Amino acid sequence: MRMFWASITSADLGRLAELAISLEDAGVDGIHVDIADGVFVPDLTFGHRVIRALTDVLSIPVEAHLMVCTPEEQLRAAADAGASRVAFHLESTRYPARIASLARALGVSVGMALNPVSDMAALGYLAPGLDFINVLATEPDLEDERMLPLMIERVQLARAIFGAQLEIQVDGDVSAANIGVLAESGAQHFVVGRALVDEPDLSAALGALRSAALGVKYEAARPSFD
């Protein structure tokens, strides 16, 4: 099942709740919140209060991507704020299996976020305790954060290693131009930022993404004059 998560990192924070409701109305499957501490990655973004503000007004799920040095603390806060899915980084903790187990105990789905340089094969013993893998296709704070080379092959490798055991999610510069080949490579979930939230017509942008993921051309519904 293909699912589309709207990333709010590039959103106008002055109208965040309004945008989130519009994204839900447009048909996105969930909202993706990057929680970055300015230490694990060179950026400082949101926290659990933003998750709570979103879950208070939405009926679709909210997932938290924990780009932090203390995933255990932020995991509890995100779960308490209503996040239904969380992803943390392999390099952020010495005890990743413990963090995954904590997430399950808190009642949230748990994924491992993998930077482009992360060793995917190191997840072998962790896979039974995970629900999904979030394959990062960009590095933070690069200009425009364009998809790095060989990311399609990395998605193919993830699917080859884990088969149907884990859902594969791709995060970073996902657009209608590349989502089709990402889907063909085995990705099922897509985190989409600028290619969706920055578009004036959210429904049309999402429709184009869904069509491209299926390998078909998107055609907007024509008004009826009957």
GUTOR-66358 format. One line per field, with one value per residue (C-alpha): residue number from 0; residue in one letter; x, z, y. Coordinates in steps of 0.2 Angstrom, whole numbers, plus 5000, padded with zeros to 4 digits. Example, Ala and Ser with C-alpha at 12.3 -4.5 7.8 and 13.67 -1.06 7.14 Angstrom:
<nodes>
i c(0;1) .
aa c(A;S) .
x c(5062;5068) .
z c(5039;5036) .
y c(4978;4995) .
</nodes>
This chain:
<nodes>
i c(0;1;2;3;4;5;6;7;8;9;10;11;12;13;14;15;16;17;18;19;20;21;22;23;24;25;26;27;28;29;30;31;32;33;34;35;36;37;38;39;40;41;42;43;44;45;46;47;48;49;50;51;52;53;54;55;56;57;58;59;60;61;62;63;64;65;66;67;68;69;70;71;72;73;74;75;76;77;78;79;80;81;82;83;84;85;86;87;88;89;90;91;92;93;94;95;96;97;98;99;100;101;102;103;104;105;106;107;108;109;110;111;112;113;114;115;116;117;118;119;120;121;122;123;124;125;126;127;128;129;130;131;132;133;134;135;136;137;138;139;140;141;142;143;144;145;146;147;148;149;150;151;152;153;154;155;156;157;158;159;160;161;162;163;164;165;166;167;168;169;170;171;172;173;174;175;176;177;178;179;180;181;182;183;184;185;186;187;188;189;190;191;192;193;194;195;196;197;198;199;200;201;202;203;204;205;206;207;208;209;210;211;212;213;214;215;216;217;218;219;220;221;222;223;224;225) .
aa c(M;R;M;F;W;A;S;I;T;S;A;D;L;G;R;L;A;E;L;A;I;S;L;E;D;A;G;V;D;G;I;H;V;D;I;A;D;G;V;F;V;P;D;L;T;F;G;H;R;V;I;R;A;L;T;D;V;L;S;I;P;V;E;A;H;L;M;V;C;T;P;E;E;Q;L;R;A;A;A;D;A;G;A;S;R;V;A;F;H;L;E;S;T;R;Y;P;A;R;I;A;S;L;A;R;A;L;G;V;S;V;G;M;A;L;N;P;V;S;D;M;A;A;L;G;Y;L;A;P;G;L;D;F;I;N;V;L;A;T;E;P;D;L;E;D;E;R;M;L;P;L;M;I;E;R;V;Q;L;A;R;A;I;F;G;A;Q;L;E;I;Q;V;D;G;D;V;S;A;A;N;I;G;V;L;A;E;S;G;A;Q;H;F;V;V;G;R;A;L;V;D;E;P;D;L;S;A;A;L;G;A;L;R;S;A;A;L;G;V;K;Y;E;A;A;R;P;S;F;D) .
x c(5000;5007;5006;5010;5017;5018;5033;5030;5048;5047;5030;5024;5024;5012;4998;5004;4987;4978;4990;4989;4970;4971;4983;4971;4957;4968;4970;4987;4989;4999;5010;5028;5037;5056;5062;5080;5090;5104;5117;5114;5110;5115;5097;5084;5066;5051;5047;5033;5022;5020;5015;5002;4996;4994;4986;4973;4966;4969;4961;4976;4991;5007;5024;5040;5057;5069;5085;5092;5105;5093;5080;5073;5068;5060;5052;5042;5037;5032;5021;5013;5009;5000;5012;5007;5024;5042;5059;5076;5093;5105;5119;5110;5111;5121;5106;5094;5085;5080;5074;5063;5056;5052;5042;5032;5029;5022;5010;5018;5025;5044;5056;5075;5080;5096;5107;5115;5131;5122;5126;5110;5116;5119;5100;5100;5096;5085;5073;5061;5058;5055;5040;5048;5064;5065;5079;5085;5089;5097;5109;5102;5107;5113;5107;5090;5093;5093;5092;5110;5117;5113;5098;5087;5100;5099;5080;5082;5095;5083;5070;5082;5088;5072;5059;5042;5047;5048;5040;5052;5049;5059;5062;5071;5068;5054;5044;5033;5049;5057;5043;5039;5056;5056;5040;5047;5062;5052;5047;5029;5029;5035;5039;5035;5040;5042;5034;5018;5017;5024;5011;4996;4984;4987;4975;4982;5000;4995;4985;5001;5012;4999;4998;5017;5019;5008;5017;5002;5000;4989;4974;4965;4946;4937;4922;4905;4893;4878) .
z c(5000;4995;5007;5006;5021;5019;5027;5035;5037;5023;5028;5033;5051;5053;5045;5050;5057;5042;5030;5039;5038;5019;5017;5026;5015;4999;5004;5011;5022;5036;5042;5044;5057;5058;5075;5074;5089;5080;5087;5078;5062;5059;5060;5074;5069;5079;5095;5103;5105;5086;5086;5099;5089;5074;5082;5091;5074;5062;5061;5050;5058;5062;5062;5070;5062;5077;5071;5089;5100;5114;5104;5120;5128;5112;5108;5124;5121;5103;5109;5123;5110;5099;5086;5079;5070;5075;5066;5075;5068;5070;5075;5088;5101;5107;5111;5096;5100;5117;5109;5096;5111;5120;5105;5104;5123;5120;5107;5091;5075;5075;5060;5058;5048;5038;5032;5015;5023;5036;5035;5030;5033;5052;5054;5053;5071;5073;5059;5069;5081;5067;5057;5043;5037;5032;5018;5018;5000;5005;5018;5029;5026;5008;4996;4990;4997;4980;4980;4981;4967;4969;4980;4969;4970;4989;4989;4979;4991;5006;4997;4993;5011;5020;5007;5013;5032;5033;5024;5014;5016;5006;5013;5003;4987;4982;4968;4953;4943;4953;4963;4949;4949;4968;4968;4955;4966;4981;4991;4998;5008;5002;5012;5001;5006;4994;4979;4989;5003;4992;4978;4977;4972;4985;4978;4960;4967;4977;4962;4951;4964;4966;4947;4945;4958;4948;4932;4924;4918;4930;4923;4934;4935;4923;4929;4924;4916;4916) .
y c(5000;5017;5031;5049;5059;5078;5085;5102;5108;5120;5126;5144;5141;5156;5146;5128;5122;5129;5121;5104;5104;5108;5094;5082;5088;5086;5068;5065;5050;5058;5073;5070;5081;5082;5085;5091;5096;5106;5094;5077;5087;5106;5112;5116;5112;5107;5098;5088;5104;5105;5087;5090;5105;5095;5080;5091;5097;5082;5065;5058;5051;5061;5054;5060;5059;5060;5068;5070;5064;5058;5048;5040;5056;5063;5047;5048;5066;5062;5047;5057;5071;5059;5053;5036;5033;5037;5035;5037;5035;5021;5032;5041;5028;5014;5003;5004;4988;4996;5011;5001;4991;5007;5013;4997;4998;5016;5010;5018;5010;5012;5014;5016;5031;5028;5042;5040;5034;5022;5004;4996;4978;4983;4982;4963;4959;4974;4971;4960;4975;4987;4991;5002;5009;5028;5029;5047;5052;5069;5076;5090;5108;5106;5119;5114;5096;5088;5069;5061;5049;5030;5033;5022;5008;5011;5008;4993;4986;4989;4979;4965;4964;4965;4959;4961;4961;4980;4994;5005;5024;5037;5054;5068;5077;5066;5073;5068;5067;5053;5045;5032;5024;5025;5015;5003;5000;4995;5010;5010;5026;5043;5059;5074;5092;5106;5096;5096;5109;5123;5120;5132;5117;5104;5092;5093;5091;5076;5068;5071;5062;5047;5045;5046;5033;5022;5026;5035;5053;5064;5072;5085;5082;5093;5103;5097;5109;5096) .
</nodes>
